[in-house]
Amino acid sequence: MSIVVAVLLGVTALGAGVAARIAFRLAVNDGVNRPKAWGAAGAAVMAMITNVCTVAATLELGDGHPRASRIAITIVTAALALFLGYVAYDVTGPTVAPAGGTPIPGLSRPKRFASAATAFTSTFVVLALILPLIK
C-alpha cells in the first residue's frame, strides 16, 4: 500500500466521522428521534466513503501516480457535483409566492443538505459507471 492510499484512508475515516456527527446533530435539531438520526449519520458516512473511493478509483491511486487525463476528469466531475449539490440545496428551499404573497415553505435544512449530498454522491456514482467506457 502506498503512502498516498494510507493517508487517503486516514482522511476518509476522519471525514466520515465529521460527516456523521454533523448529520446526526442536524437531524436531532430538526426534531428527529435518535434512531432515525443515527440513520442520517450512517447515510453521511456511506456517502463520504463512496465519494472518496470513487475519486481514488478514478485517479487510479493503487497503480501509482495518476495520469493527467484522470486528474482532469476528476476535477470536472467534482465541479459538476458541487454545482448539482448547490442546485439541489437551492431548489428544495422556500420560494416566494407570486405577487409578494406568503413564501411557500421548503424542506427543513437537514433535508436540504441530504438532497444536496444525494446529488453530489450521485454524480460520482455516475462517473464510476461511465468511467470504463471512456478509457
C-alpha positions in Angstrom: 0.0 0.0 0.0 1.4 3.4 -1.0 1.6 6.3 1.4 -1.0 8.1 -0.6 -3.5 5.4 -0.1 -2.7 5.2 3.6 -3.2 8.9 4.0 -6.4 8.8 2.0 -7.8 6.1 4.3 -7.0 8.2 7.3 -8.5 11.3 5.9 -11.6 9.3 4.8 -12.1 7.9 8.3 -11.7 11.4 9.8 -14.1 13.0 7.3 -16.6 10.2 7.7 -16.7 10.8 11.5 -17.2 14.6 11.0 -19.9 14.0 8.4 -21.7 11.5 10.8 -21.5 14.0 13.7 -22.9 16.9 11.5 -25.7 14.7 10.1 -26.7 13.4 13.5 -26.7 16.9 15.1 -28.7 18.4 12.2 -31.3 15.5 12.4 -31.7 15.8 16.1 -32.1 19.6 15.9 -34.7 19.0 13.2 -36.8 17.0 15.7 -35.9 13.5 14.5 -35.7 10.8 17.2 -32.2 9.4 17.9 -32.6 6.1 16.0 -33.5 7.9 12.8 -30.8 10.5 13.5 -28.3 7.6 13.5 -29.7 6.6 10.1 -28.8 10.0 8.8 -25.4 9.7 10.3 -24.9 6.3 8.6 -26.0 7.7 5.3 -23.5 10.5 5.6 -20.7 8.0 6.3 -21.6 5.9 3.3 -21.8 8.9 1.1 -18.3 10.1 2.2 -16.8 6.6 1.7 -18.5 6.3 -1.7 -17.2 9.7 -2.9 -13.6 9.1 -1.7 -13.4 5.6 -3.1 -14.8 6.7 -6.5 -12.2 9.5 -6.7 -9.4 7.1 -5.7 -10.6 4.7 -8.4 -10.9 7.4 -10.9 -7.4 8.6 -10.2 -6.1 5.0 -10.2 -4.2 5.7 -6.9 -3.5 2.0 -6.4 -1.3 2.0 -9.5 0.9 4.8 -8.5 0.7 8.4 -9.9 -2.5 9.4 -11.7 -2.4 10.4 -15.4 -3.3 14.0 -16.4 -6.5 12.8 -18.1 -7.7 11.2 -14.9 -7.0 14.3 -12.9 -8.9 16.4 -15.4 -11.9 14.0 -15.3 -11.9 14.1 -11.5 -11.8 17.9 -11.4 -14.6 18.3 -13.9 -16.7 15.7 -12.0 -16.1 17.5 -8.7 -17.1 20.8 -10.2 -20.2 19.3 -11.7 -21.0 17.6 -8.4 -20.6 20.8 -6.4 -22.9 22.6 -8.9 -25.6 19.9 -8.8 -25.4 19.8 -5.0 -25.9 23.6 -4.8 -28.8 23.4 -7.2 -30.4 20.6 -5.2 -30.0 22.6 -2.0 -31.4 25.7 -3.6 -34.5 24.3 -5.2 -35.6 22.5 -2.0 -35.7 25.7 -0.1 -38.6 28.1 0.5 -39.8 30.1 -2.5 -41.6 33.4 -2.7 -45.2 33.2 -3.9 -46.2 35.2 -6.9 -47.1 38.9 -6.3 -45.3 39.0 -3.0 -47.6 36.6 -1.2 -46.6 34.3 1.6 -43.5 32.2 1.0 -44.0 28.6 0.1 -42.2 26.5 2.7 -39.4 24.3 1.6 -37.8 21.3 3.2 -36.0 21.6 6.5 -32.3 22.4 6.5 -31.2 18.8 7.2 -33.4 17.5 4.4 -32.0 20.2 2.1 -28.4 19.1 3.0 -29.4 15.5 2.4 -30.8 16.4 -1.1 -27.5 18.2 -1.9 -25.4 15.2 -0.6 -27.5 12.8 -2.7 -26.9 14.9 -5.8 -23.2 15.2 -5.1 -22.8 11.5 -4.5 -24.9 10.5 -7.4 -22.6 12.5 -9.7 -19.7 10.4 -8.5 -21.7 7.1 -8.9 -22.5 8.1 -12.5 -18.8 8.7 -13.0 -18.0 5.2 -11.7 -20.5 3.8 -14.2 -19.3 5.6 -17.3 -15.5 5.6 -16.5 -14.9 2.1 -18.1 -16.5 3.5 -21.3 -14.0 6.4 -21.7 -10.7 4.7 -21.4 
